[in-house]
């Protein structure tokens, strides 16, 4: 029996024609403002996150790279104008105006630069792989994330809604470092490597703190977490603390005392006094020696394994 000839494939340049009734059903199903929370939110008017990103990128570059007076005289007014245009799109706290908050932010640019410079110093002091400050400024993801966090936290402290959160999630997407804009972070803060770091909204971090990849400074979870909204949910990390990779520290009442060292993969939900050393117990590791593997290959799988601490 002869096979039916296959239809010739369409050219990729030809537009696909979806049946009219399918298209119309999709349009009717997506239209309207009352069916879902998402639809209601969008219909109420929502800030375009791309506008926020378009503002925070030159602002971050201004903090990191701009020192020439001629450039600054053109870029600082542009940053001010861009922020004002964002602020007029959101509902601000009572007695705050876009004009006042814009001026307040511009007045803080010098101190934000100083804080970011101290973060660069901390990275150089804490990472022997760093070949110079220039490498840290242009290449380290922690500095990119902290530049955005310093900006976002400043606006968060004014009570500005939504904008800081968009900025923090943009930094998270770009660097793998997730710092809520509400987190209060002291000076000379260093995140080594950075991937998977999480710092929650009500976390408080002191000066000269160093953390490594995979660290979580988070909240304990309950069934109805919405009841915790607005409360202190995340730990306090005092000055001169080092937290190694994979450690998890949870709870609003948890305080890590000054000068403490928290080892890798530690799980903490209680406070520790200043100067503490908290380490996870070494795991019991199974090791098969070559002669044991030979016995297993011959079918004797009842051999006791060797244990290596």
Secondary structure as GFF3:
##gff-version 3
##sequence-region A 1 309
A	DSSP	alpha_helix	20	30	.	.	.	ID=ss1
A	DSSP	alpha_helix	37	43	.	.	.	ID=ss2
A	DSSP	alpha_helix	49	65	.	.	.	ID=ss3
A	DSSP	alpha_helix	69	87	.	.	.	ID=ss4
A	DSSP	alpha_helix	98	107	.	.	.	ID=ss5
A	DSSP	alpha_helix	109	126	.	.	.	ID=ss6
A	DSSP	alpha_helix	133	139	.	.	.	ID=ss7
A	DSSP	alpha_helix	141	157	.	.	.	ID=ss8
A	DSSP	alpha_helix	163	175	.	.	.	ID=ss9
A	DSSP	beta_strand	178	179	.	.	.	ID=ss10
A	DSSP	beta_strand	184	185	.	.	.	ID=ss11
A	DSSP	beta_strand	190	192	.	.	.	ID=ss12
A	DSSP	beta_strand	198	199	.	.	.	ID=ss13
A	DSSP	beta_strand	204	205	.	.	.	ID=ss14
A	DSSP	beta_strand	210	212	.	.	.	ID=ss15
A	DSSP	beta_strand	216	218	.	.	.	ID=ss16
A	DSSP	three_ten_helix	225	228	.	.	.	ID=ss17
A	DSSP	beta_strand	236	237	.	.	.	ID=ss18
A	DSSP	beta_strand	242	243	.	.	.	ID=ss19
A	DSSP	beta_strand	248	250	.	.	.	ID=ss20
A	DSSP	beta_strand	255	256	.	.	.	ID=ss21
A	DSSP	beta_strand	261	262	.	.	.	ID=ss22
A	DSSP	beta_strand	267	268	.	.	.	ID=ss23
A	DSSP	beta_strand	277	278	.	.	.	ID=ss24
A	DSSP	beta_strand	285	287	.	.	.	ID=ss25
A	DSSP	alpha_helix	290	297	.	.	.	ID=ss26
A	DSSP	beta_strand	306	308	.	.	.	ID=ss27
###
